Amino acid sequence: MLQRALQSVEAGHIGNYDNCLSYSRVKGTWRPLQGASSYNGTEGTVSEAEELKVEVNVSNDRLNSTLRAIRTVHPYEEPVINVIPLCAPREEALMEEMKENQEQRRLLGAKYRRAIPQSGEVWYHFKNNEYKIVACPVMHTESQEIYCVYQALYGNYGIYCRPLDMFMSEVDHEKYPQAVQKYRFEKK
């Protein structure tokens, strides 16, 4: 009955499909209070029963009609309805963003003449410390400067951020003559 009610207001319509929903078995509890007109249970007593949790996508313009349809057919006096806005970018926009990111990485790699860090990689500082890349490239919203965010894999596991130019720079071998690495950070 609920599925038909949802279909009648086009809830669960995704692309070239309709009637799309998922459900899972859950255990619900409730206690009817004085004045309740409970479908199941006794006033003042905690009740427990197997229920179905239903999830369905609904467009913003169909939200109110969907809520009315649910309340019309649902046997509970107060059905639990959670409306969770989803912010999923369209696939085309996501693909375009991925292409832009790949192009940015390609240009930055050409600038530094080596691959730039990627999330999840481990890079070594010339002072023999390991760091895991959290995010790179990251753009400063005001200055548009490109940064690298990384986390220490030692001590208190602090998270740090530095301009990508500095992260990718060569070691100052005059200041650090014992340094073995050519670059301040290198992927190992």
MODELLER restraints for C-alpha pairs under 7 A, 6 or more apart:
rsr = mdl.restraints
at = mdl.atoms
rsr.add(forms.Gaussian(group=physical.xy_distance, feature=features.Distance(at['CA:1:A'], at['CA:73:A']), mean=6.96, stdev=0.5))
rsr.add(forms.Gaussian(group=physical.xy_distance, feature=features.Distance(at['CA:2:A'], at['CA:70:A']), mean=6.66, stdev=0.5))
rsr.add(forms.Gaussian(group=physical.xy_distance, feature=features.Distance(at['CA:2:A'], at['CA:73:A']), mean=6.32, stdev=0.5))
rsr.add(forms.Gaussian(group=physical.xy_distance, feature=features.Distance(at['CA:2:A'], at['CA:74:A']), mean=6.98, stdev=0.5))
rsr.add(forms.Gaussian(group=physical.xy_distance, feature=features.Distance(at['CA:5:A'], at['CA:69:A']), mean=5.68, stdev=0.5))
rsr.add(forms.Gaussian(group=physical.xy_distance, feature=features.Distance(at['CA:5:A'], at['CA:70:A']), mean=6.82, stdev=0.5))
rsr.add(forms.Gaussian(group=physical.xy_distance, feature=features.Distance(at['CA:6:A'], at['CA:66:A']), mean=6.40, stdev=0.5))
rsr.add(forms.Gaussian(group=physical.xy_distance, feature=features.Distance(at['CA:6:A'], at['CA:69:A']), mean=6.63, stdev=0.5))
rsr.add(forms.Gaussian(group=physical.xy_distance, feature=features.Distance(at['CA:7:A'], at['CA:19:A']), mean=5.72, stdev=0.5))
rsr.add(forms.Gaussian(group=physical.xy_distance, feature=features.Distance(at['CA:9:A'], at['CA:65:A']), mean=6.46, stdev=0.5))
rsr.add(forms.Gaussian(group=physical.xy_distance, feature=features.Distance(at['CA:9:A'], at['CA:66:A']), mean=6.08, stdev=0.5))
rsr.add(forms.Gaussian(group=physical.xy_distance, feature=features.Distance(at['CA:11:A'], at['CA:56:A']), mean=6.76, stdev=0.5))
rsr.add(forms.Gaussian(group=physical.xy_distance, feature=features.Distance(at['CA:11:A'], at['CA:57:A']), mean=6.36, stdev=0.5))
rsr.add(forms.Gaussian(group=physical.xy_distance, feature=features.Distance(at['CA:11:A'], at['CA:58:A']), mean=4.95, stdev=0.5))
rsr.add(forms.Gaussian(group=physical.xy_distance, feature=features.Distance(at['CA:11:A'], at['CA:66:A']), mean=6.50, stdev=0.5))
rsr.add(forms.Gaussian(group=physical.xy_distance, feature=features.Distance(at['CA:12:A'], at['CA:18:A']), mean=5.65, stdev=0.5))
rsr.add(forms.Gaussian(group=physical.xy_distance, feature=features.Distance(at['CA:12:A'], at['CA:19:A']), mean=5.21, stdev=0.5))
rsr.add(forms.Gaussian(group=physical.xy_distance, feature=features.Distance(at['CA:12:A'], at['CA:20:A']), mean=4.48, stdev=0.5))
rsr.add(forms.Gaussian(group=physical.xy_distance, feature=features.Distance(at['CA:12:A'], at['CA:21:A']), mean=5.90, stdev=0.5))
rsr.add(forms.Gaussian(group=physical.xy_distance, feature=features.Distance(at['CA:12:A'], at['CA:56:A']), mean=5.35, stdev=0.5))
rsr.add(forms.Gaussian(group=physical.xy_distance, feature=features.Distance(at['CA:12:A'], at['CA:57:A']), mean=5.09, stdev=0.5))
rsr.add(forms.Gaussian(group=physical.xy_distance, feature=features.Distance(at['CA:12:A'], at['CA:58:A']), mean=6.03, stdev=0.5))
rsr.add(forms.Gaussian(group=physical.xy_distance, feature=features.Distance(at['CA:13:A'], at['CA:19:A']), mean=6.28, stdev=0.5))
rsr.add(forms.Gaussian(group=physical.xy_distance, feature=features.Distance(at['CA:13:A'], at['CA:20:A']), mean=6.34, stdev=0.5))
rsr.add(forms.Gaussian(group=physical.xy_distance, feature=features.Distance(at['CA:20:A'], at['CA:56:A']), mean=6.78, stdev=0.5))
rsr.add(forms.Gaussian(group=physical.xy_distance, feature=features.Distance(at['CA:21:A'], at['CA:54:A']), mean=6.97, stdev=0.5))
rsr.add(forms.Gaussian(group=physical.xy_distance, feature=features.Distance(at['CA:21:A'], at['CA:55:A']), mean=5.71, stdev=0.5))
rsr.add(forms.Gaussian(group=physical.xy_distance, feature=features.Distance(at['CA:21:A'], at['CA:56:A']), mean=4.70, stdev=0.5))
rsr.add(forms.Gaussian(group=physical.xy_distance, feature=features.Distance(at['CA:22:A'], at['CA:54:A']), mean=5.78, stdev=0.5))
rsr.add(forms.Gaussian(group=physical.xy_distance, feature=features.Distance(at['CA:22:A'], at['CA:55:A']), mean=5.29, stdev=0.5))
rsr.add(forms.Gaussian(group=physical.xy_distance, feature=features.Distance(at['CA:22:A'], at['CA:56:A']), mean=6.68, stdev=0.5))
rsr.add(forms.Gaussian(group=physical.xy_distance, feature=features.Distance(at['CA:23:A'], at['CA:52:A']), mean=6.19, stdev=0.5))
rsr.add(forms.Gaussian(group=physical.xy_distance, feature=features.Distance(at['CA:23:A'], at['CA:53:A']), mean=5.31, stdev=0.5))
rsr.add(forms.Gaussian(group=physical.xy_distance, feature=features.Distance(at['CA:23:A'], at['CA:54:A']), mean=4.34, stdev=0.5))
rsr.add(forms.Gaussian(group=physical.xy_distance, feature=features.Distance(at['CA:23:A'], at['CA:55:A']), mean=6.15, stdev=0.5))
rsr.add(forms.Gaussian(group=physical.xy_distance, feature=features.Distance(at['CA:24:A'], at['CA:52:A']), mean=5.54, stdev=0.5))
rsr.add(forms.Gaussian(group=physical.xy_distance, feature=features.Distance(at['CA:24:A'], at['CA:53:A']), mean=5.31, stdev=0.5))
rsr.add(forms.Gaussian(group=physical.xy_distance, feature=features.Distance(at['CA:24:A'], at['CA:54:A']), mean=6.80, stdev=0.5))
rsr.add(forms.Gaussian(group=physical.xy_distance, feature=features.Distance(at['CA:25:A'], at['CA:50:A']), mean=6.76, stdev=0.5))
rsr.add(forms.Gaussian(group=physical.xy_distance, feature=features.Distance(at['CA:25:A'], at['CA:51:A']), mean=5.81, stdev=0.5))
rsr.add(forms.Gaussian(group=physical.xy_distance, feature=features.Distance(at['CA:25:A'], at['CA:52:A']), mean=4.69, stdev=0.5))
rsr.add(forms.Gaussian(group=physical.xy_distance, feature=features.Distance(at['CA:25:A'], at['CA:53:A']), mean=6.28, stdev=0.5))
rsr.add(forms.Gaussian(group=physical.xy_distance, feature=features.Distance(at['CA:26:A'], at['CA:50:A']), mean=5.84, stdev=0.5))
rsr.add(forms.Gaussian(group=physical.xy_distance, feature=features.Distance(at['CA:26:A'], at['CA:51:A']), mean=5.31, stdev=0.5))
rsr.add(forms.Gaussian(group=physical.xy_distance, feature=features.Distance(at['CA:26:A'], at['CA:52:A']), mean=5.86, stdev=0.5))
rsr.add(forms.Gaussian(group=physical.xy_distance, feature=features.Distance(at['CA:26:A'], at['CA:53:A']), mean=6.48, stdev=0.5))
rsr.add(forms.Gaussian(group=physical.xy_distance, feature=features.Distance(at['CA:27:A'], at['CA:48:A']), mean=6.89, stdev=0.5))
rsr.add(forms.Gaussian(group=physical.xy_distance, feature=features.Distance(at['CA:27:A'], at['CA:49:A']), mean=5.66, stdev=0.5))
rsr.add(forms.Gaussian(group=physical.xy_distance, feature=features.Distance(at['CA:27:A'], at['CA:50:A']), mean=4.59, stdev=0.5))
rsr.add(forms.Gaussian(group=physical.xy_distance, feature=features.Distance(at['CA:27:A'], at['CA:51:A']), mean=5.81, stdev=0.5))
rsr.add(forms.Gaussian(group=physical.xy_distance, feature=features.Distance(at['CA:28:A'], at['CA:48:A']), mean=5.61, stdev=0.5))
rsr.add(forms.Gaussian(group=physical.xy_distance, feature=features.Distance(at['CA:28:A'], at['CA:49:A']), mean=5.55, stdev=0.5))
rsr.add(forms.Gaussian(group=physical.xy_distance, feature=features.Distance(at['CA:28:A'], at['CA:50:A']), mean=6.27, stdev=0.5))
rsr.add(forms.Gaussian(group=physical.xy_distance, feature=features.Distance(at['CA:28:A'], at['CA:51:A']), mean=6.23, stdev=0.5))
rsr.add(forms.Gaussian(group=physical.xy_distance, feature=features.Distance(at['CA:29:A'], at['CA:46:A']), mean=6.72, stdev=0.5))
rsr.add(forms.Gaussian(group=physical.xy_distance, feature=features.Distance(at['CA:29:A'], at['CA:47:A']), mean=5.44, stdev=0.5))
rsr.add(forms.Gaussian(group=physical.xy_distance, feature=features.Distance(at['CA:29:A'], at['CA:48:A']), mean=4.39, stdev=0.5))
rsr.add(forms.Gaussian(group=physical.xy_distance, feature=features.Distance(at['CA:29:A'], at['CA:49:A']), mean=6.69, stdev=0.5))
rsr.add(forms.Gaussian(group=physical.xy_distance, feature=features.Distance(at['CA:30:A'], at['CA:46:A']), mean=5.53, stdev=0.5))
rsr.add(forms.Gaussian(group=physical.xy_distance, feature=features.Distance(at['CA:30:A'], at['CA:47:A']), mean=5.36, stdev=0.5))
rsr.add(forms.Gaussian(group=physical.xy_distance, feature=features.Distance(at['CA:30:A'], at['CA:48:A']), mean=6.70, stdev=0.5))
rsr.add(forms.Gaussian(group=physical.xy_distance, feature=features.Distance(at['CA:31:A'], at['CA:43:A']), mean=6.75, stdev=0.5))
rsr.add(forms.Gaussian(group=physical.xy_distance, feature=features.Distance(at['CA:31:A'], at['CA:44:A']), mean=5.90, stdev=0.5))
rsr.add(forms.Gaussian(group=physical.xy_distance, feature=features.Distance(at['CA:31:A'], at['CA:45:A']), mean=5.40, stdev=0.5))
rsr.add(forms.Gaussian(group=physical.xy_distance, feature=features.Distance(at['CA:31:A'], at['CA:46:A']), mean=4.32, stdev=0.5))
rsr.add(forms.Gaussian(group=physical.xy_distance, feature=features.Distance(at['CA:31:A'], at['CA:47:A']), mean=5.96, stdev=0.5))
rsr.add(forms.Gaussian(group=physical.xy_distance, feature=features.Distance(at['CA:32:A'], at['CA:38:A']), mean=6.31, stdev=0.5))
rsr.add(forms.Gaussian(group=physical.xy_distance, feature=features.Distance(at['CA:32:A'], at['CA:41:A']), mean=6.82, stdev=0.5))
rsr.add(forms.Gaussian(group=physical.xy_distance, feature=features.Distance(at['CA:32:A'], at['CA:42:A']), mean=6.35, stdev=0.5))
rsr.add(forms.Gaussian(group=physical.xy_distance, feature=features.Distance(at['CA:32:A'], at['CA:43:A']), mean=4.65, stdev=0.5))
rsr.add(forms.Gaussian(group=physical.xy_distance, feature=features.Distance(at['CA:32:A'], at['CA:44:A']), mean=5.75, stdev=0.5))
rsr.add(forms.Gaussian(group=physical.xy_distance, feature=features.Distance(at['CA:32:A'], at['CA:45:A']), mean=6.87, stdev=0.5))
rsr.add(forms.Gaussian(group=physical.xy_distance, feature=features.Distance(at['CA:33:A'], at['CA:43:A']), mean=5.44, stdev=0.5))
rsr.add(forms.Gaussian(group=physical.xy_distance, feature=features.Distance(at['CA:33:A'], at['CA:44:A']), mean=5.62, stdev=0.5))
rsr.add(forms.Gaussian(group=physical.xy_distance, feature=features.Distance(at['CA:34:A'], at['CA:43:A']), mean=6.30, stdev=0.5))
rsr.add(forms.Gaussian(group=physical.xy_distance, feature=features.Distance(at['CA:37:A'], at['CA:77:A']), mean=6.62, stdev=0.5))
rsr.add(forms.Gaussian(group=physical.xy_distance, feature=features.Distance(at['CA:38:A'], at['CA:77:A']), mean=6.50, stdev=0.5))
rsr.add(forms.Gaussian(group=physical.xy_distance, feature=features.Distance(at['CA:39:A'], at['CA:75:A']), mean=6.46, stdev=0.5))
rsr.add(forms.Gaussian(group=physical.xy_distance, feature=features.Distance(at['CA:39:A'], at['CA:76:A']), mean=5.64, stdev=0.5))
rsr.add(forms.Gaussian(group=physical.xy_distance, feature=features.Distance(at['CA:39:A'], at['CA:77:A']), mean=6.99, stdev=0.5))
rsr.add(forms.Gaussian(group=physical.xy_distance, feature=features.Distance(at['CA:41:A'], at['CA:47:A']), mean=5.71, stdev=0.5))
rsr.add(forms.Gaussian(group=physical.xy_distance, feature=features.Distance(at['CA:109:A'], at['CA:115:A']), mean=4.95, stdev=0.5))
rsr.add(forms.Gaussian(group=physical.xy_distance, feature=features.Distance(at['CA:109:A'], at['CA:116:A']), mean=5.69, stdev=0.5))
rsr.add(forms.Gaussian(group=physical.xy_distance, feature=features.Distance(at['CA:117:A'], at['CA:133:A']), mean=6.72, stdev=0.5))
rsr.add(forms.Gaussian(group=physical.xy_distance, feature=features.Distance(at['CA:117:A'], at['CA:136:A']), mean=6.11, stdev=0.5))
rsr.add(forms.Gaussian(group=physical.xy_distance, feature=features.Distance(at['CA:118:A'], at['CA:133:A']), mean=6.33, stdev=0.5))
rsr.add(forms.Gaussian(group=physical.xy_distance, feature=features.Distance(at['CA:118:A'], at['CA:135:A']), mean=6.68, stdev=0.5))
rsr.add(forms.Gaussian(group=physical.xy_distance, feature=features.Distance(at['CA:118:A'], at['CA:136:A']), mean=5.84, stdev=0.5))
rsr.add(forms.Gaussian(group=physical.xy_distance, feature=features.Distance(at['CA:119:A'], at['CA:133:A']), mean=4.90, stdev=0.5))
rsr.add(forms.Gaussian(group=physical.xy_distance, feature=features.Distance(at['CA:119:A'], at['CA:134:A']), mean=5.04, stdev=0.5))
rsr.add(forms.Gaussian(group=physical.xy_distance, feature=features.Distance(at['CA:119:A'], at['CA:135:A']), mean=5.04, stdev=0.5))
rsr.add(forms.Gaussian(group=physical.xy_distance, feature=features.Distance(at['CA:119:A'], at['CA:136:A']), mean=6.54, stdev=0.5))
rsr.add(forms.Gaussian(group=physical.xy_distance, feature=features.Distance(at['CA:120:A'], at['CA:132:A']), mean=5.98, stdev=0.5))
rsr.add(forms.Gaussian(group=physical.xy_distance, feature=features.Distance(at['CA:120:A'], at['CA:133:A']), mean=5.31, stdev=0.5))
rsr.add(forms.Gaussian(group=physical.xy_distance, feature=features.Distance(at['CA:120:A'], at['CA:134:A']), mean=6.32, stdev=0.5))
rsr.add(forms.Gaussian(group=physical.xy_distance, feature=features.Distance(at['CA:121:A'], at['CA:132:A']), mean=5.68, stdev=0.5))
rsr.add(forms.Gaussian(group=physical.xy_distance, feature=features.Distance(at['CA:121:A'], at['CA:133:A']), mean=5.48, stdev=0.5))
rsr.add(forms.Gaussian(group=physical.xy_distance, feature=features.Distance(at['CA:122:A'], at['CA:130:A']), mean=6.60, stdev=0.5))
rsr.add(forms.Gaussian(group=physical.xy_distance, feature=features.Distance(at['CA:122:A'], at['CA:131:A']), mean=5.53, stdev=0.5))
rsr.add(forms.Gaussian(group=physical.xy_distance, feature=features.Distance(at['CA:122:A'], at['CA:132:A']), mean=4.47, stdev=0.5))
rsr.add(forms.Gaussian(group=physical.xy_distance, feature=features.Distance(at['CA:122:A'], at['CA:133:A']), mean=6.28, stdev=0.5))
rsr.add(forms.Gaussian(group=physical.xy_distance, feature=features.Distance(at['CA:122:A'], at['CA:187:A']), mean=6.30, stdev=0.5))
rsr.add(forms.Gaussian(group=physical.xy_distance, feature=features.Distance(at['CA:122:A'], at['CA:188:A']), mean=6.98, stdev=0.5))
rsr.add(forms.Gaussian(group=physical.xy_distance, feature=features.Distance(at['CA:123:A'], at['CA:130:A']), mean=5.88, stdev=0.5))
rsr.add(forms.Gaussian(group=physical.xy_distance, feature=features.Distance(at['CA:123:A'], at['CA:131:A']), mean=5.33, stdev=0.5))
rsr.add(forms.Gaussian(group=physical.xy_distance, feature=features.Distance(at['CA:123:A'], at['CA:132:A']), mean=6.34, stdev=0.5))
rsr.add(forms.Gaussian(group=physical.xy_distance, feature=features.Distance(at['CA:123:A'], at['CA:185:A']), mean=6.15, stdev=0.5))
rsr.add(forms.Gaussian(group=physical.xy_distance, feature=features.Distance(at['CA:123:A'], at['CA:186:A']), mean=5.36, stdev=0.5))
rsr.add(forms.Gaussian(group=physical.xy_distance, feature=features.Distance(at['CA:123:A'], at['CA:187:A']), mean=4.25, stdev=0.5))
rsr.add(forms.Gaussian(group=physical.xy_distance, feature=features.Distance(at['CA:123:A'], at['CA:188:A']), mean=6.07, stdev=0.5))
rsr.add(forms.Gaussian(group=physical.xy_distance, feature=features.Distance(at['CA:124:A'], at['CA:130:A']), mean=4.62, stdev=0.5))
rsr.add(forms.Gaussian(group=physical.xy_distance, feature=features.Distance(at['CA:124:A'], at['CA:131:A']), mean=6.15, stdev=0.5))
rsr.add(forms.Gaussian(group=physical.xy_distance, feature=features.Distance(at['CA:124:A'], at['CA:185:A']), mean=5.36, stdev=0.5))
rsr.add(forms.Gaussian(group=physical.xy_distance, feature=features.Distance(at['CA:124:A'], at['CA:186:A']), mean=5.34, stdev=0.5))
rsr.add(forms.Gaussian(group=physical.xy_distance, feature=features.Distance(at['CA:124:A'], at['CA:187:A']), mean=6.15, stdev=0.5))
rsr.add(forms.Gaussian(group=physical.xy_distance, feature=features.Distance(at['CA:124:A'], at['CA:188:A']), mean=6.76, stdev=0.5))
rsr.add(forms.Gaussian(group=physical.xy_distance, feature=features.Distance(at['CA:125:A'], at['CA:184:A']), mean=5.72, stdev=0.5))
rsr.add(forms.Gaussian(group=physical.xy_distance, feature=features.Distance(at['CA:125:A'], at['CA:185:A']), mean=4.52, stdev=0.5))
rsr.add(forms.Gaussian(group=physical.xy_distance, feature=features.Distance(at['CA:125:A'], at['CA:186:A']), mean=6.72, stdev=0.5))
rsr.add(forms.Gaussian(group=physical.xy_distance, feature=features.Distance(at['CA:126:A'], at['CA:179:A']), mean=6.28, stdev=0.5))
rsr.add(forms.Gaussian(group=physical.xy_distance, feature=features.Distance(at['CA:126:A'], at['CA:181:A']), mean=5.67, stdev=0.5))
rsr.add(forms.Gaussian(group=physical.xy_distance, feature=features.Distance(at['CA:126:A'], at['CA:184:A']), mean=5.37, stdev=0.5))
rsr.add(forms.Gaussian(group=physical.xy_distance, feature=features.Distance(at['CA:126:A'], at['CA:185:A']), mean=6.18, stdev=0.5))
rsr.add(forms.Gaussian(group=physical.xy_distance, feature=features.Distance(at['CA:130:A'], at['CA:152:A']), mean=6.27, stdev=0.5))
rsr.add(forms.Gaussian(group=physical.xy_distance, feature=features.Distance(at['CA:130:A'], at['CA:153:A']), mean=5.56, stdev=0.5))
rsr.add(forms.Gaussian(group=physical.xy_distance, feature=features.Distance(at['CA:131:A'], at['CA:150:A']), mean=6.13, stdev=0.5))
rsr.add(forms.Gaussian(group=physical.xy_distance, feature=features.Distance(at['CA:131:A'], at['CA:151:A']), mean=5.28, stdev=0.5))
rsr.add(forms.Gaussian(group=physical.xy_distance, feature=features.Distance(at['CA:131:A'], at['CA:152:A']), mean=4.53, stdev=0.5))
rsr.add(forms.Gaussian(group=physical.xy_distance, feature=features.Distance(at['CA:131:A'], at['CA:153:A']), mean=5.37, stdev=0.5))
rsr.add(forms.Gaussian(group=physical.xy_distance, feature=features.Distance(at['CA:132:A'], at['CA:150:A']), mean=5.52, stdev=0.5))
rsr.add(forms.Gaussian(group=physical.xy_distance, feature=features.Distance(at['CA:132:A'], at['CA:151:A']), mean=5.15, stdev=0.5))
rsr.add(forms.Gaussian(group=physical.xy_distance, feature=features.Distance(at['CA:132:A'], at['CA:152:A']), mean=6.50, stdev=0.5))
rsr.add(forms.Gaussian(group=physical.xy_distance, feature=features.Distance(at['CA:132:A'], at['CA:153:A']), mean=6.71, stdev=0.5))
rsr.add(forms.Gaussian(group=physical.xy_distance, feature=features.Distance(at['CA:133:A'], at['CA:149:A']), mean=6.25, stdev=0.5))
rsr.add(forms.Gaussian(group=physical.xy_distance, feature=features.Distance(at['CA:133:A'], at['CA:150:A']), mean=4.33, stdev=0.5))
rsr.add(forms.Gaussian(group=physical.xy_distance, feature=features.Distance(at['CA:133:A'], at['CA:151:A']), mean=6.38, stdev=0.5))
rsr.add(forms.Gaussian(group=physical.xy_distance, feature=features.Distance(at['CA:134:A'], at['CA:149:A']), mean=5.35, stdev=0.5))
rsr.add(forms.Gaussian(group=physical.xy_distance, feature=features.Distance(at['CA:134:A'], at['CA:150:A']), mean=4.88, stdev=0.5))
rsr.add(forms.Gaussian(group=physical.xy_distance, feature=features.Distance(at['CA:134:A'], at['CA:151:A']), mean=6.60, stdev=0.5))
rsr.add(forms.Gaussian(group=physical.xy_distance, feature=features.Distance(at['CA:135:A'], at['CA:148:A']), mean=6.16, stdev=0.5))
rsr.add(forms.Gaussian(group=physical.xy_distance, feature=features.Distance(at['CA:135:A'], at['CA:149:A']), mean=5.18, stdev=0.5))
rsr.add(forms.Gaussian(group=physical.xy_distance, feature=features.Distance(at['CA:135:A'], at['CA:150:A']), mean=6.92, stdev=0.5))
rsr.add(forms.Gaussian(group=physical.xy_distance, feature=features.Distance(at['CA:136:A'], at['CA:147:A']), mean=6.65, stdev=0.5))
rsr.add(forms.Gaussian(group=physical.xy_distance, feature=features.Distance(at['CA:136:A'], at['CA:148:A']), mean=4.76, stdev=0.5))
rsr.add(forms.Gaussian(group=physical.xy_distance, feature=features.Distance(at['CA:136:A'], at['CA:149:A']), mean=6.35, stdev=0.5))
rsr.add(forms.Gaussian(group=physical.xy_distance, feature=features.Distance(at['CA:137:A'], at['CA:146:A']), mean=6.04, stdev=0.5))
rsr.add(forms.Gaussian(group=physical.xy_distance, feature=features.Distance(at['CA:137:A'], at['CA:147:A']), mean=5.83, stdev=0.5))
rsr.add(forms.Gaussian(group=physical.xy_distance, feature=features.Distance(at['CA:137:A'], at['CA:148:A']), mean=5.77, stdev=0.5))
rsr.add(forms.Gaussian(group=physical.xy_distance, feature=features.Distance(at['CA:138:A'], at['CA:146:A']), mean=5.50, stdev=0.5))
rsr.add(forms.Gaussian(group=physical.xy_distance, feature=features.Distance(at['CA:138:A'], at['CA:147:A']), mean=4.96, stdev=0.5))
rsr.add(forms.Gaussian(group=physical.xy_distance, feature=features.Distance(at['CA:138:A'], at['CA:148:A']), mean=6.10, stdev=0.5))
rsr.add(forms.Gaussian(group=physical.xy_distance, feature=features.Distance(at['CA:139:A'], at['CA:145:A']), mean=5.68, stdev=0.5))
rsr.add(forms.Gaussian(group=physical.xy_distance, feature=features.Distance(at['CA:139:A'], at['CA:146:A']), mean=4.61, stdev=0.5))
rsr.add(forms.Gaussian(group=physical.xy_distance, feature=features.Distance(at['CA:139:A'], at['CA:147:A']), mean=6.11, stdev=0.5))
rsr.add(forms.Gaussian(group=physical.xy_distance, feature=features.Distance(at['CA:140:A'], at['CA:146:A']), mean=6.37, stdev=0.5))
rsr.add(forms.Gaussian(group=physical.xy_distance, feature=features.Distance(at['CA:146:A'], at['CA:163:A']), mean=5.94, stdev=0.5))
rsr.add(forms.Gaussian(group=physical.xy_distance, feature=features.Distance(at['CA:146:A'], at['CA:164:A']), mean=5.72, stdev=0.5))
rsr.add(forms.Gaussian(group=physical.xy_distance, feature=features.Distance(at['CA:147:A'], at['CA:161:A']), mean=6.63, stdev=0.5))
rsr.add(forms.Gaussian(group=physical.xy_distance, feature=features.Distance(at['CA:147:A'], at['CA:162:A']), mean=5.55, stdev=0.5))
rsr.add(forms.Gaussian(group=physical.xy_distance, feature=features.Distance(at['CA:147:A'], at['CA:163:A']), mean=4.19, stdev=0.5))
rsr.add(forms.Gaussian(group=physical.xy_distance, feature=features.Distance(at['CA:147:A'], at['CA:164:A']), mean=4.61, stdev=0.5))
rsr.add(forms.Gaussian(group=physical.xy_distance, feature=features.Distance(at['CA:148:A'], at['CA:161:A']), mean=5.67, stdev=0.5))
rsr.add(forms.Gaussian(group=physical.xy_distance, feature=features.Distance(at['CA:148:A'], at['CA:162:A']), mean=5.69, stdev=0.5))
rsr.add(forms.Gaussian(group=physical.xy_distance, feature=features.Distance(at['CA:148:A'], at['CA:163:A']), mean=6.20, stdev=0.5))
rsr.add(forms.Gaussian(group=physical.xy_distance, feature=features.Distance(at['CA:148:A'], at['CA:164:A']), mean=5.40, stdev=0.5))
rsr.add(forms.Gaussian(group=physical.xy_distance, feature=features.Distance(at['CA:149:A'], at['CA:160:A']), mean=5.70, stdev=0.5))
rsr.add(forms.Gaussian(group=physical.xy_distance, feature=features.Distance(at['CA:149:A'], at['CA:161:A']), mean=4.40, stdev=0.5))
rsr.add(forms.Gaussian(group=physical.xy_distance, feature=features.Distance(at['CA:149:A'], at['CA:162:A']), mean=6.79, stdev=0.5))
rsr.add(forms.Gaussian(group=physical.xy_distance, feature=features.Distance(at['CA:150:A'], at['CA:159:A']), mean=5.69, stdev=0.5))
rsr.add(forms.Gaussian(group=physical.xy_distance, feature=features.Distance(at['CA:150:A'], at['CA:160:A']), mean=5.36, stdev=0.5))
rsr.add(forms.Gaussian(group=physical.xy_distance, feature=features.Distance(at['CA:150:A'], at['CA:161:A']), mean=6.33, stdev=0.5))
rsr.add(forms.Gaussian(group=physical.xy_distance, feature=features.Distance(at['CA:151:A'], at['CA:157:A']), mean=6.07, stdev=0.5))
rsr.add(forms.Gaussian(group=physical.xy_distance, feature=features.Distance(at['CA:151:A'], at['CA:158:A']), mean=5.64, stdev=0.5))
rsr.add(forms.Gaussian(group=physical.xy_distance, feature=features.Distance(at['CA:151:A'], at['CA:159:A']), mean=4.24, stdev=0.5))
rsr.add(forms.Gaussian(group=physical.xy_distance, feature=features.Distance(at['CA:151:A'], at['CA:160:A']), mean=6.06, stdev=0.5))
rsr.add(forms.Gaussian(group=physical.xy_distance, feature=features.Distance(at['CA:152:A'], at['CA:158:A']), mean=5.47, stdev=0.5))
rsr.add(forms.Gaussian(group=physical.xy_distance, feature=features.Distance(at['CA:152:A'], at['CA:159:A']), mean=6.41, stdev=0.5))
rsr.add(forms.Gaussian(group=physical.xy_distance, feature=features.Distance(at['CA:167:A'], at['CA:184:A']), mean=6.48, stdev=0.5))
rsr.add(forms.Gaussian(group=physical.xy_distance, feature=features.Distance(at['CA:167:A'], at['CA:185:A']), mean=6.24, stdev=0.5))
rsr.add(forms.Gaussian(group=physical.xy_distance, feature=features.Distance(at['CA:168:A'], at['CA:183:A']), mean=6.67, stdev=0.5))
rsr.add(forms.Gaussian(group=physical.xy_distance, feature=features.Distance(at['CA:168:A'], at['CA:184:A']), mean=6.54, stdev=0.5))
rsr.add(forms.Gaussian(group=physical.xy_distance, feature=features.Distance(at['CA:168:A'], at['CA:185:A']), mean=6.38, stdev=0.5))
rsr.add(forms.Gaussian(group=physical.xy_distance, feature=features.Distance(at['CA:169:A'], at['CA:183:A']), mean=5.81, stdev=0.5))
rsr.add(forms.Gaussian(group=physical.xy_distance, feature=features.Distance(at['CA:169:A'], at['CA:184:A']), mean=5.85, stdev=0.5))
rsr.add(forms.Gaussian(group=physical.xy_distance, feature=features.Distance(at['CA:170:A'], at['CA:182:A']), mean=5.72, stdev=0.5))
rsr.add(forms.Gaussian(group=physical.xy_distance, feature=features.Distance(at['CA:170:A'], at['CA:183:A']), mean=3.96, stdev=0.5))
rsr.add(forms.Gaussian(group=physical.xy_distance, feature=features.Distance(at['CA:170:A'], at['CA:184:A']), mean=5.37, stdev=0.5))
rsr.add(forms.Gaussian(group=physical.xy_distance, feature=features.Distance(at['CA:171:A'], at['CA:182:A']), mean=5.94, stdev=0.5))
rsr.add(forms.Gaussian(group=physical.xy_distance, feature=features.Distance(at['CA:171:A'], at['CA:183:A']), mean=5.09, stdev=0.5))
rsr.add(forms.Gaussian(group=physical.xy_distance, feature=features.Distance(at['CA:171:A'], at['CA:184:A']), mean=4.86, stdev=0.5))
rsr.add(forms.Gaussian(group=physical.xy_distance, feature=features.Distance(at['CA:173:A'], at['CA:179:A']), mean=6.67, stdev=0.5))
